[in-house]
Amino acid sequence: MLLKFTKMHGAGNDFVVIDLVTQRCKLRSQDIRKLADRHLGVGCDQVLIVEPPGSPDVDFRYRIFNADGKEVEQCGNGARCFARFVREKKLTRKRVISVETSAGVIELRVRDNHQVEVDMGVPIFEPGRVPFQAGERADSYPLKINDDTLEFGVLSMGNPHAVLTVDNVDTVDIQRLGPLIENHPRFPRRVNAGFMQLVSESEIRLRVFERGAGETLACGTGACAAVVHGISRGWLKGTVTVHLPGGKLSISWAGEGQSVKMTGPTALVFEGTIKI
């Protein structure tokens, strides 16, 4: 069958968005991999699926698949693109949109100039819920990476993150370290690896090696995780500007037990159809 799609990006983190509200199709993992392939398909970091809601309390169901065809729990940049997509496709007129994900319900607020604010929910620090193998919760955890032992912040923003503070993100060998961290045996569902450089109390630089996708130009949940870790350690305060290779995001967190708020841009790239 021919499937309509829209290519979008949020700060360079790019997506193929599929409307399965007005279209009918059962996508297999090989279909996802074909869509994501940058040589033989459309090309993207993640495929986003818009589905009808599973309960009357939400507006849509939001599903995320990494380029390797595996479904994941959350994607912040994708959530912003999701909000713009459903409005531009006239699937809703709401500016405040409630969306069901496998990690729980999130709220999307559409601002002016294609900016979207996402309530990303409350960070999870308990190791067993990340999931991460550790005896008890700590501010940071030592992880043996080959011959080195490095200190990481570990938490979940609906998906697992390990945050390493570095002196300069430009000099990090992310292609070597990223896969080693992603597949570390203490993370039973693998992990997203963030490399954070502190600039000031209100500004960081960040690169993220995403689980199942490799390094991306931006990662919304990764930005949230880095800022939460920095605020928890007393290095950052309040609202933080996160500079990623593809652009910048604004992340706010009021502290333990509070939701993280993320605001950033969205962009339409092109639309098309592909044979599935």
LINHU-V995204 format. One record per residue. N is the residue number from 1. RES is the residue in three letters. SS is DSSP state (H for helix, E for strand, C for the rest). NEAR is the number of other C-alpha atoms within 10 Angstrom. D_FIRST is the distance of its C-alpha to the first C-alpha in Angstrom with 1 decimal. Layout:
n-><N:N>
res-><RES:RES>
ss-><SS:SS>
near-><NEAR:NEAR>
d_first-><D_FIRST:D_FIRST>
This chain:
n-><1:2:3:4:5:6:7:8:9:10:11:12:13:14:15:16:17:18:19:20:21:22:23:24:25:26:27:28:29:30:31:32:33:34:35:36:37:38:39:40:41:42:43:44:45:46:47:48:49:50:51:52:53:54:55:56:57:58:59:60:61:62:63:64:65:66:67:68:69:70:71:72:73:74:75:76:77:78:79:80:81:82:83:84:85:86:87:88:89:90:91:92:93:94:95:96:97:98:99:100:101:102:103:104:105:106:107:108:109:110:111:112:113:114:115:116:117:118:119:120:121:122:123:124:125:126:127:128:129:130:131:132:133:134:135:136:137:138:139:140:141:142:143:144:145:146:147:148:149:150:151:152:153:154:155:156:157:158:159:160:161:162:163:164:165:166:167:168:169:170:171:172:173:174:175:176:177:178:179:180:181:182:183:184:185:186:187:188:189:190:191:192:193:194:195:196:197:198:199:200:201:202:203:204:205:206:207:208:209:210:211:212:213:214:215:216:217:218:219:220:221:222:223:224:225:226:227:228:229:230:231:232:233:234:235:236:237:238:239:240:241:242:243:244:245:246:247:248:249:250:251:252:253:254:255:256:257:258:259:260:261:262:263:264:265:266:267:268:269:270:271:272:273:274:275:276>
res-><MET:LEU:LEU:LYS:PHE:THR:LYS:MET:HIS:GLY:ALA:GLY:ASN:ASP:PHE:VAL:VAL:ILE:ASP:LEU:VAL:THR:GLN:ARG:CYS:LYS:LEU:ARG:SER:GLN:ASP:ILE:ARG:LYS:LEU:ALA:ASP:ARG:HIS:LEU:GLY:VAL:GLY:CYS:ASP:GLN:VAL:LEU:ILE:VAL:GLU:PRO:PRO:GLY:SER:PRO:ASP:VAL:ASP:PHE:ARG:TYR:ARG:ILE:PHE:ASN:ALA:ASP:GLY:LYS:GLU:VAL:GLU:GLN:CYS:GLY:ASN:GLY:ALA:ARG:CYS:PHE:ALA:ARG:PHE:VAL:ARG:GLU:LYS:LYS:LEU:THR:ARG:LYS:ARG:VAL:ILE:SER:VAL:GLU:THR:SER:ALA:GLY:VAL:ILE:GLU:LEU:ARG:VAL:ARG:ASP:ASN:HIS:GLN:VAL:GLU:VAL:ASP:MET:GLY:VAL:PRO:ILE:PHE:GLU:PRO:GLY:ARG:VAL:PRO:PHE:GLN:ALA:GLY:GLU:ARG:ALA:ASP:SER:TYR:PRO:LEU:LYS:ILE:ASN:ASP:ASP:THR:LEU:GLU:PHE:GLY:VAL:LEU:SER:MET:GLY:ASN:PRO:HIS:ALA:VAL:LEU:THR:VAL:ASP:ASN:VAL:ASP:THR:VAL:ASP:ILE:GLN:ARG:LEU:GLY:PRO:LEU:ILE:GLU:ASN:HIS:PRO:ARG:PHE:PRO:ARG:ARG:VAL:ASN:ALA:GLY:PHE:MET:GLN:LEU:VAL:SER:GLU:SER:GLU:ILE:ARG:LEU:ARG:VAL:PHE:GLU:ARG:GLY:ALA:GLY:GLU:THR:LEU:ALA:CYS:GLY:THR:GLY:ALA:CYS:ALA:ALA:VAL:VAL:HIS:GLY:ILE:SER:ARG:GLY:TRP:LEU:LYS:GLY:THR:VAL:THR:VAL:HIS:LEU:PRO:GLY:GLY:LYS:LEU:SER:ILE:SER:TRP:ALA:GLY:GLU:GLY:GLN:SER:VAL:LYS:MET:THR:GLY:PRO:THR:ALA:LEU:VAL:PHE:GLU:GLY:THR:ILE:LYS:ILE>
ss-><C:E:E:E:E:E:E:E:E:E:C:C:E:E:E:E:E:E:E:C:C:C:C:C:C:C:C:C:H:H:H:H:H:H:H:H:C:C:C:C:C:C:C:C:C:E:E:E:E:E:E:E:C:C:C:C:C:C:C:E:E:E:E:E:E:E:C:C:C:C:E:E:C:C:C:H:H:H:H:H:H:H:H:H:H:H:H:H:C:C:C:C:C:C:C:E:E:E:E:E:E:C:C:E:E:E:E:E:E:E:C:C:C:C:E:E:E:E:E:E:E:E:C:E:C:C:H:H:H:H:C:C:C:C:C:C:C:C:C:C:E:E:E:E:E:C:C:E:E:E:E:E:E:E:E:E:C:C:C:E:E:E:E:E:E:C:C:C:H:H:H:C:C:H:H:H:H:H:H:H:H:H:C:C:C:C:C:C:C:C:C:E:E:E:E:E:E:E:E:E:C:C:E:E:E:E:E:E:E:E:C:C:C:E:E:E:C:C:C:H:H:H:H:H:H:H:H:H:H:H:H:H:C:C:C:C:C:C:E:E:E:E:E:E:C:C:E:E:E:E:E:E:E:C:C:C:C:C:E:E:E:E:E:E:E:C:E:E:E:E:E:E:E:E:E:C>
near-><9:10:15:15:21:18:20:24:24:28:23:21:25:26:31:26:24:21:21:17:15:11:11:11:14:7:12:12:15:13:15:24:23:20:25:26:16:13:9:10:15:19:19:24:26:28:25:25:19:22:20:16:17:12:10:7:11:16:20:24:20:23:21:23:25:24:25:19:22:16:18:19:16:24:25:27:29:29:28:27:27:26:27:25:22:17:15:11:10:10:15:15:11:15:14:17:20:20:25:21:20:15:13:12:17:19:19:24:18:19:15:7:8:15:19:25:22:26:19:25:18:17:23:20:22:17:19:14:14:23:22:24:13:13:9:9:13:12:13:17:15:11:14:13:12:8:6:8:11:13:15:20:23:28:28:24:27:23:25:28:32:27:26:19:19:16:12:14:18:13:8:14:9:20:11:9:15:23:20:15:24:23:16:17:12:15:21:12:16:21:28:29:30:30:26:27:21:20:16:13:16:18:18:21:22:28:26:28:25:23:25:21:17:20:21:19:20:29:29:31:26:30:34:27:28:32:32:28:26:21:22:16:13:10:14:21:20:14:19:24:20:27:21:24:17:16:15:22:22:21:27:20:22:14:15:13:11:11:17:23:20:25:23:22:23:25:18:16:12:10:12:11:12:13:10:15>
d_first-><0.0:3.8:6.3:9.9:12.7:16.5:18.8:22.2:25.4:28.5:31.5:29.5:27.5:24.0:20.7:17.0:16.7:13.7:14.3:13.5:16.1:14.3:10.7:9.8:8.4:10.8:11.2:13.4:16.2:14.9:11.8:14.6:16.7:14.2:13.8:17.6:18.6:20.8:20.7:17.3:15.2:16.0:19.1:20.7:23.2:21.2:17.8:18.6:16.9:18.1:18.3:20.6:24.2:25.5:28.9:30.5:32.4:29.5:27.1:24.0:22.9:22.4:20.9:21.5:20.2:22.2:21.1:22.0:19.3:22.1:22.3:25.5:27.7:28.2:27.7:30.0:28.7:25.2:26.8:28.3:25.0:23.5:26.3:25.9:22.2:22.5:25.4:23.9:20.8:23.4:22.3:26.0:29.2:31.1:32.8:33.4:30.3:30.5:27.7:27.3:26.7:27.4:30.8:31.7:31.6:32.0:33.0:31.7:34.0:32.8:35.8:36.4:35.3:31.9:33.9:32.8:35.1:33.8:36.0:35.1:37.3:40.4:40.6:41.1:43.9:44.7:43.8:42.4:39.9:38.6:38.5:41.2:44.0:47.3:50.4:50.6:49.4:50.8:50.6:49.3:48.8:49.9:47.1:48.1:45.8:47.1:50.8:50.6:50.8:49.1:49.2:46.0:45.2:42.7:40.9:37.6:35.8:33.3:32.6:35.3:37.2:40.2:42.1:44.5:47.0:47.8:50.3:47.8:44.0:44.2:46.0:43.9:42.4:39.1:37.2:39.9:40.6:37.1:35.8:39.2:39.1:35.5:36.1:39.7:40.5:41.9:38.4:36.7:33.3:33.9:34.8:34.2:37.1:38.7:41.5:43.7:46.5:48.9:49.9:51.8:51.8:49.1:47.1:45.3:43.1:40.3:37.9:35.4:33.8:30.9:30.0:26.9:26.6:30.0:32.0:30.3:31.8:32.2:31.9:32.7:33.6:35.5:37.5:38.3:39.4:41.6:43.3:43.9:45.5:47.6:48.8:49.6:51.7:53.5:52.3:50.2:50.8:48.9:46.2:45.1:43.3:41.0:40.6:37.5:36.4:33.8:36.0:38.0:37.6:40.2:40.7:43.3:44.7:47.8:48.4:48.2:46.4:44.8:41.3:40.1:39.0:36.9:36.5:34.6:32.5:28.9:27.1:24.0:23.0:20.0:16.6:13.5:9.7:8.2:5.5:5.4>
